[in-house]
Amino acid sequence: MKNQKTLEKALLQEIRLLPSLAQIEILHYVQYIKSKYANKEQQLLNNTIPTFGCGSVTVQIAHDLDAPLTDFSPN
């Protein structure tokens, strides 16, 4: 808990030394970080984190996929 208070004091001290435009930028960044982590927490709560192969799209691969390319053959 003591380290948390020390960190908060250090952050506030550094932010106070910045010009107001930089402080606004920090505010926007903090809001972005909060929304980023809120979305991740909501995904964890819903167990909707996408995993490999969970999509419903199928892809057709040509039967001659391993055949030599005619565009690069010497003529």
Residue frames as a rotation matrix with the C-alpha (Angstrom) as fourth column:
MET 1
0.565 0.825 0.000 0.00
0.825 -0.565 0.000 0.00
0.000 0.000 -1.000 0.00
LYS 2
0.382 -0.508 -0.772 2.87
0.205 -0.768 0.607 2.34
-0.901 -0.390 -0.189 0.77
ASN 3
-0.677 -0.661 0.324 4.36
0.421 0.014 0.907 1.82
-0.604 0.750 0.269 -2.69
GLN 4
-0.078 0.760 0.645 0.97
0.984 -0.046 0.173 2.67
0.161 0.648 -0.744 -4.25
LYS 5
0.791 0.362 -0.493 0.82
0.498 -0.850 0.174 6.01
-0.356 -0.383 -0.853 -2.40
THR 6
-0.067 -0.909 -0.412 4.41
0.117 -0.417 0.901 6.78
-0.991 0.012 0.135 -3.38
LEU 7
-0.652 -0.121 0.749 3.62
0.719 0.215 0.661 6.02
-0.240 0.969 -0.053 -7.01
GLU 8
0.382 0.884 0.271 0.51
0.915 -0.402 0.021 8.22
0.128 0.240 -0.962 -6.92
LYS 9
0.643 -0.200 -0.739 2.45
0.245 -0.861 0.446 11.11
-0.726 -0.467 -0.505 -5.39
ALA 10
-0.454 -0.891 0.009 5.23
0.229 -0.107 0.968 10.79
-0.861 0.441 0.253 -7.97
LEU 11
-0.407 0.386 0.828 2.74
0.913 0.142 0.382 10.69
0.030 0.911 -0.410 -10.85
LEU 12
0.671 0.734 -0.105 0.83
0.741 -0.671 0.041 13.70
-0.040 -0.105 -0.994 -9.60
GLN 13
0.327 -0.645 -0.691 4.04
0.157 -0.684 0.712 15.64
-0.932 -0.341 -0.123 -9.04
GLU 14
-0.695 -0.624 0.357 5.25
0.413 0.061 0.909 14.95
-0.589 0.779 0.215 -12.58
ILE 15
-0.118 0.743 0.659 1.85
0.978 -0.026 0.205 15.74
0.170 0.669 -0.724 -14.12
ARG 16
0.700 0.393 -0.596 1.66
0.565 -0.815 0.127 19.06
-0.436 -0.425 -0.793 -12.27
LEU 17
-0.120 -0.857 -0.502 4.98
0.114 -0.514 0.850 20.12
-0.986 0.045 0.160 -13.83
LEU 18
-0.588 -0.079 0.805 3.68
0.768 0.258 0.586 19.59
-0.254 0.963 -0.091 -17.38
PRO 19
-0.920 0.336 -0.199 2.00
-0.381 -0.884 0.270 22.27
-0.085 0.325 0.942 -19.49
SER 20
-0.223 0.936 0.273 -1.80
-0.572 0.101 -0.814 22.10
-0.789 -0.338 0.513 -19.63
LEU 21
0.345 0.345 -0.873 -1.86
-0.930 0.253 -0.268 20.65
0.129 0.904 0.408 -23.17
ALA 22
-0.555 -0.605 -0.571 0.35
-0.465 0.795 -0.391 17.78
0.690 0.049 -0.722 -22.05
GLN 23
-0.839 0.321 0.438 -1.89
-0.347 0.304 -0.887 17.22
-0.419 -0.897 -0.144 -19.04
ILE 24
0.208 0.941 -0.268 -4.90
-0.835 0.028 -0.549 16.97
-0.509 0.338 0.791 -21.36
GLU 25
0.068 -0.272 -0.960 -3.00
-0.783 0.581 -0.220 14.44
0.618 0.767 -0.174 -23.47
ILE 26
-0.914 -0.405 0.005 -2.27
-0.301 0.671 -0.677 12.38
0.271 -0.621 -0.736 -20.36
LEU 27
-0.406 0.853 0.327 -5.95
-0.580 0.035 -0.814 12.52
-0.706 -0.520 0.481 -19.40
HIS 28
0.408 0.558 -0.722 -6.93
-0.913 0.231 -0.337 11.20
-0.021 0.797 0.604 -22.84
TYR 29
-0.335 -0.622 -0.708 -4.35
-0.577 0.729 -0.367 8.44
0.744 0.285 -0.604 -22.61
VAL 30
-0.919 0.046 0.392 -5.59
-0.335 0.433 -0.837 7.37
-0.208 -0.900 -0.383 -19.17
GLN 31
0.042 0.999 -0.004 -9.16
-0.752 0.029 -0.658 7.25
-0.657 0.030 0.753 -20.50
TYR 32
0.262 -0.038 -0.964 -7.96
-0.850 0.464 -0.249 5.11
0.457 0.885 0.089 -23.43
ILE 33
-0.749 -0.619 -0.238 -6.15
-0.405 0.711 -0.575 2.71
0.525 -0.334 -0.783 -21.08
LYS 34
-0.642 0.584 0.496 -9.23
-0.492 0.182 -0.851 2.42
-0.588 -0.791 0.171 -18.85
SER 35
0.393 0.840 -0.375 -11.46
-0.845 0.169 -0.507 1.55
-0.363 0.516 0.776 -21.81
LYS 36
-0.060 -0.509 -0.859 -8.90
-0.750 0.591 -0.297 -0.93
0.659 0.626 -0.417 -23.14
TYR 37
-0.934 -0.356 -0.022 -8.73
-0.241 0.675 -0.697 -2.84
0.263 -0.646 -0.717 -19.87
ALA 38
-0.356 0.889 0.287 -12.46
-0.646 -0.012 -0.763 -2.57
-0.675 -0.457 0.579 -19.24
ASN 39
0.384 0.471 -0.794 -13.09
-0.914 0.318 -0.252 -4.28
0.134 0.823 0.553 -22.60
LYS 40
-0.420 -0.620 -0.662 -10.61
-0.467 0.774 -0.428 -7.05
0.778 0.130 -0.615 -21.77
GLU 41
-0.912 0.130 0.388 -12.18
-0.333 0.316 -0.889 -7.62
-0.238 -0.940 -0.245 -18.37
GLN 42
0.056 0.996 -0.073 -15.62
-0.831 0.006 -0.556 -7.80
-0.553 0.092 0.828 -19.96
GLN 43
0.187 -0.072 -0.980 -14.34
-0.787 0.585 -0.193 -10.37
0.587 0.808 0.053 -22.49
LEU 44
-0.817 -0.538 -0.207 -12.92
-0.290 0.695 -0.658 -12.47
0.498 -0.478 -0.724 -19.67
LEU 45
-0.642 0.648 0.411 -16.20
-0.502 0.051 -0.864 -12.30
-0.580 -0.760 0.292 -17.80
ASN 46
0.374 0.848 -0.376 -18.15
-0.832 0.128 -0.539 -13.36
-0.409 0.515 0.753 -20.89
ASN 47
-0.095 -0.537 0.838 -15.62
0.026 0.841 0.541 -16.04
-0.995 0.073 -0.067 -21.91
THR 48
0.867 0.452 0.211 -15.77
0.242 -0.012 -0.970 -14.68
-0.436 0.892 -0.120 -25.44
ILE 49
0.100 -0.897 -0.431 -12.06
-0.591 -0.402 0.699 -14.41
-0.800 0.185 -0.570 -26.10
PRO 50
0.793 0.235 -0.563 -11.59
-0.609 0.363 -0.706 -15.54
0.038 0.902 0.430 -29.70
THR 51
0.125 -0.753 0.646 -9.44
-0.274 0.599 0.752 -18.61
-0.954 -0.271 -0.132 -30.26
PHE 52
-0.659 -0.464 -0.592 -7.80
-0.691 0.064 0.720 -20.01
-0.296 0.884 -0.363 -33.36
GLY 53
-0.952 0.249 -0.179 -10.24
0.089 0.783 0.616 -21.85
0.293 0.571 -0.767 -35.59
CYS 54
-0.602 0.768 -0.216 -13.39
0.421 0.076 -0.904 -20.50
-0.678 -0.635 -0.370 -34.01
GLY 55
-0.529 0.392 -0.753 -14.60
-0.658 -0.750 0.071 -18.78
-0.537 0.532 0.655 -37.19
SER 56
0.185 0.705 0.685 -17.24
0.091 0.682 -0.726 -20.14
-0.978 0.197 0.062 -39.50
VAL 57
0.547 -0.055 -0.835 -15.53
-0.768 -0.429 -0.475 -19.14
-0.332 0.902 -0.277 -42.75
THR 58
0.460 -0.430 0.777 -14.24
0.384 0.885 0.262 -21.89
-0.800 0.178 0.572 -45.05
VAL 59
0.178 -0.533 -0.827 -11.54
-0.757 -0.611 0.230 -21.30
-0.628 0.585 -0.513 -47.63
GLN 60
0.932 0.110 0.345 -11.14
0.139 0.772 -0.620 -23.20
-0.334 0.626 0.704 -50.88
ILE 61
0.039 -0.975 -0.217 -7.54
-0.498 -0.207 0.842 -23.97
-0.866 0.075 -0.494 -51.86
ALA 62
0.471 0.104 -0.876 -6.71
-0.881 0.118 -0.459 -24.75
0.056 0.988 0.147 -55.47
HIS 63
0.948 -0.063 0.311 -5.79
0.015 0.988 0.154 -28.39
-0.317 -0.142 0.938 -56.21
ASP 64
0.542 -0.789 0.289 -2.60
0.676 0.205 -0.708 -27.28
0.499 0.579 0.645 -58.02
LEU 65
0.993 -0.109 0.056 -1.30
-0.120 -0.784 0.609 -25.14
-0.023 -0.611 -0.791 -55.17
ASP 66
0.396 -0.900 0.182 2.13
-0.016 0.191 0.981 -26.84
-0.918 -0.392 0.062 -55.25
ALA 67
0.592 -0.151 0.792 2.44
0.788 0.312 -0.530 -26.69
-0.167 0.938 0.304 -59.04
PRO 68
-0.524 -0.835 -0.169 5.21
0.738 -0.544 0.398 -24.53
-0.424 0.084 0.902 -60.53
LEU 69
0.303 0.601 -0.739 4.17
0.138 -0.795 -0.590 -21.02
-0.943 0.077 -0.324 -61.51
THR 70
0.339 -0.129 0.932 4.06
0.924 0.229 -0.305 -20.51
-0.174 0.965 0.197 -65.26
ASP 71
0.992 0.069 0.101 4.69
0.086 -0.981 -0.175 -16.79
0.087 0.182 -0.979 -64.91
PHE 72
0.545 -0.834 0.089 8.27
-0.673 -0.372 0.639 -17.45
-0.500 -0.408 -0.764 -63.79
SER 73
0.472 -0.382 0.795 9.25
0.444 0.882 0.160 -20.21
-0.762 0.277 0.585 -66.20
PRO 74
-0.346 -0.681 -0.645 11.99
-0.309 -0.566 0.764 -19.31
-0.886 0.464 -0.015 -68.73
ASN 75
0.601 0.561 0.569 10.73
0.423 0.381 -0.822 -19.16
-0.678 0.735 -0.008 -72.35
